[in-house]
Amino acid sequence: MSGMIPMRRFGKADVQVSALGLGGHHLGSAESEKDAVEIVHRAVDGGVTFFDNCWEYNRGKSEDWLGKGLKGIRDKVFLMTKVCTHGRDGKLALQMLEQSLRRLQTDHLDLWQIHGVSFQNDAELFARPGGAREALEKAKKDGKVRFVGFTGHKDPEIHLSMLQTGFAFDAVQMPLNPFDANFFSFEQKVLPVLNQRGIAALGMKPIGGHGEPVQQGVFTAEELLKYAMSLPVTTTITGVADMGILEQNLKIAQGFTPLSEGEMQKLRERAKPYAGDGHFELYKTSIKFDNPEARLAHEFPLDMGQAEVRQMIYETQNTGRAYPQVKDSPGV
């Protein structure tokens, strides 16, 4: 069914955003800058207003390409990016914010979020004197950002500990799909708290990050995206690296009608046999999706085979390339 992508309220704010959001990580994996710009333009034309990104995605390439795609149409979108202090000082967060604003070619963000809370002490490090909490407060006070939040895909208990700091978060981002409903579940533990408090709930990884459940024939992309969009969330963010995937997603989202609770439960039951060991949610159970910046900040070893670690290494090799050419990076 064709039509417009539904618009939803952003938490308590008098702001509406599209129920489908465009993920920033995969955008940096497009074949070229030209392709990435075309994806952004087509998404906006198709009704997408929510755009996700992050300071450390593809060593800055994702923000750079999104900024070029939004040039001249910035006022048509709700723009979000993430800061990557990973427990380090708030002063560093503000430096990263200025870098993100330059790359994105804007003077403000609609939403600025702490990226990837993944470790048990992240809430403590965030809230400590001189931590990133102070940076979020200052950026909001100075008008550099409208709203603030945090993201993560490791453990719902870490999300709950962030919410227990008492900070007034406007948004929280987390993985939501039928597998999550059965395993270390953000849907069961975190989503109800956000809804109760009026915090904008942002879903990500509806298709598992790399799409393995679709590739292995467990679900169709349509089933997974419809499931995630039918939850009580503000938007569902999914990665797009080529025009074909974008058109598929637009077709699903335009004129979208939420699934019934009975239909949702059937999808949860179908996912249950595959969910117990988390093999479709490796971002919860392994270091494959851990950003190297986060692991270095916490003095943990790196996975030298991980795509983003290889990007970091290639960046030091003085190849003359604008960006390291590394595929198969983790996405949303």
N, C-alpha and C positions, 0 to 999 in steps of 0.2 A: 504494500500500500504506500503510495507516494504522499508527500505532504511536508510540512515543516518539522524540524527537530523540536520536540517539546522544550520549553524553557522552565527552569525550576529556581526557586528562591535560594539565595546563598545564605544559609543559616538564618540569623535574626535580622540580617541587613535587608534594606529595601533595594535589593539588587537581584537581577535575574541572569542566569547563565544557561547555556545549552546542556541538555541531558547527556550529550556525548562530547567528550573532550579529546583533544589531539595530544598524544604523548610526545615529549621532546627528545627522548633518547633515540628512538628509531629514526626520527627525522634526520639525525646526523649520520645515519647509515644509508641515506638515499644515494643514488648513483652519482649525483653531482649537485652542486649548489643550485643550478638551474632547476633541476628536478625538485629539490626541496622547496624552492620558492613557489613553484607551480603547485605543489601539494598544499602549501599554506593558502594560496589564493583560492584553490578549488574548495578547500575545507570551509573557508569563510563564505564563499558563494553558496555552498551547500547547507549553511546554517550553523556551523560550528562557531561558537564564540569563546569557548574555554580552551586556552593554550597553556600546556605544561612545559616546564623546562627545568634546568639545573645548572649551576655554576660549573660543575665538574663533568657534565655529559660530553663525552668525546673530546675531552681536553679543551672545551670552549666552543667547539665547532657547532654544536646543536644550538646554542644561544646565538651565535653569529649568524647562522643560516636563518633562524627564525626571525631575527631582527631585520634581515634583508627582505624576508617574505612579508613582514608586516609594515614595511616602509610605506607611508602614505595611507595606511588603513588601520593604524594602531588604535584609533578611537572606536573601531568596530568590535574590539575583542576585550575579553577579560584575561589579562596576562599574568601568569604565575611563573616564578622561578624559585629555586631552592638555594640555600646557603650551606656551606660545607665546612664549618668549623670543626665538627665532630668532637666537641668537648673543649676546643681551644678558645682563646679569649674573644670577647665580643668585639674588640678593636679589629681583629682579623675579619670578623663577619661584616663589619661596615666597609672594609676595603673590598671584600668580595662583592658586596652590593654595588659599589661604584663600578666595578668591572662588568658586572652583569648588566647594569643600566647602559653602559657604553656599547656592549655587544648587541643588546636588544634594541638600541637606538631609541630609547625612551627616557623620560625624566622621572617616571614613577612606575611602580608595579601595582597591580591590583591585589596580588597576594604574594607574600614572601614567606617561605616555609623552611624550618630546620630540616635538613635532608637526612634520611636514613637513620633514625634512632634504632640502634641494633645491640647495644650493650647494656648490662644491668646498671651501670653507673651513669648512663647518659642523662637521666633526669636530674641527678645531683649536679653534674657538670654544667648542665644548661642553666640551672637556677642559682648557682653560686655567684657571689659578688665578682663582677668583672666578666661573667659568662655571657653566652649568646642571648640570654633573656634580656639583658640590658640593651643589647643591640637592636632587638626587635622593638622594644619600647621606644628607643630613640628614633629609629627609622619611621615608625608610625607617627610619632610626635612631629617630626620634621617634614612630614608629607611625602616622603620618598616611597612609602608603601601605604596602601589603604587597609589591608587586612594581613594577619599573620597566622601561622599554623605550624604543624610539623608533619613529617611523613615517616614511614618505616614499613618493612615487610617481614621482619624477623619473628617477633613474639608479641602477641596481644598484651601480655602482662607489662611489657616495657611501655606500650602506649598508655596503659592505665596509670603507670607510675608518672608519666609526663603530665597526664591530666590531674594527678594528685598534687602537683607543685603549686596549684592555686593560680597559675598564670591564665589570663583571659584569652585563650586561643579562639580564633574565629573559624578555623578549619583544621581538619585532621584527615590525612590520606593513608590508605591501607589497601592490601589486596583483598578482593571480594570476588568469589567464584564458587561453583558448587563443591569443589574440593575443600576450599577453606571452611565451608559450613560443617565439615566433618573432622577437621584436623587443626589443632591450635587455632581456633576460629576467631577471627576478627569480627565476623558477622555476629557471632553469638555473644562475645564478651565486650567488644568496643562499640559497635554500631548502636546498641540500645542506649548507651551512656551519652553518646553524641546527640542522638535524637531527643533525649530527655533534656539536655542542656541547651538545645538550639544551636549547636555547633555544626557548621557545614561538613557533611561527610563526603569525602571524595574517594571513589573506588578506583582501583588500578589493578592491573594484571588480570583482566577478565578472562583472557585466553591463555593465561599461565606464563606470560613473559615472552616465550619464544614460540608458542603455539603448538607444543608437542601433543596435547590432547586431541587437537584437530588432525595433526599429521598422522597420528596413530589410530584415527578413526573412532575414538571414544566419544567425542561430541563433535557437532558442527560449530563453526564460528558463530553462526546465527543463534544457536541454542545458548552458548556461553555468554555472548554479548547481551542477549535478551534477559538472561538470568540476572546478570550484574545490574543492568539498567532498571530492572523491576524491583530492586531493593530500595529501601527508603534512604536514598542518597541524593546529593545535589547534582553530581555529575559522575560519569564513568569514563575514565581516561584510558585510552588504548593507543598503542604505538602504531605508526604508519611509516613505512619506508618506501612505498611505491604507490602509484595511482590506483592500481587494481584493488589493493587492500582498502584504500580510502573509499573508493566507489562502493565496495561491498559494505563497509560500515555505514556509509551514508544511506544506503538502501534500507538497512535494518533500522536506523534511527529516525528516518523521516517518516512521520506519521505513526511513530511507535506507540503501542498500547501495552501496558504492563501485563505480565503473565499473572494468572490467578495463583493463589496460594497452593492449590492442588497441583498445578503445573510446576510450580517451583519445587515442591516436595518431591515430585517424581524425578526431577533433575538431581536433587540432593541424593536420593536413593541410588540413582545410576552412578553417581560419583563415588559413593561410599566404598565399594570394593577396591577402588584405586587410591583412596585417600590416606589409608592407614599409615603408610611409611613415608608420605610426603614426596614421592618421586616425581609428581607433577608440580610440586611447590618447593623446588630446591632452594629458593630464596629464604625459606624458613629453616631448612635442615642442613645446609652446607655453606661454604664460603664463596660459592660460585658467583653469587650476586652481591657480595659485600664489596663496597667501593674501596679501592686501595687507599684513598685518602683517609678513610675512617679507620682502617686497620693500622696504618702507620701512626695516626694520632693516638691510638690506644696501645701502640707498641706490640702489635700482633704480627706474626709472619704473613707474607703474601703468598697467594697461589700464582706462581710464575706463568702458568698456562692461561690464566684468565685474560679475557680480551682487553679489559681496561688496564691491567698491569702491563700488557704488551704495548698498549698505546703510550703509557707513561715512559716505558723504556725507549720506544722508537722516537719519542719526542726529543730525546737527548742525542740522537745519532747524526744530526745535522745533514739530513738527506736533501734538504732544499724544498721538501714538500710543505705545503701550508698546513696539512693535517696528516697524521699517520693513517695509513690505509689498513685498518683492522676491521674485519667483519665479525659477525656472531657476538656482538656486544649484548649484555643484558639490557632488557627493555621493560616497558611497563605493560 
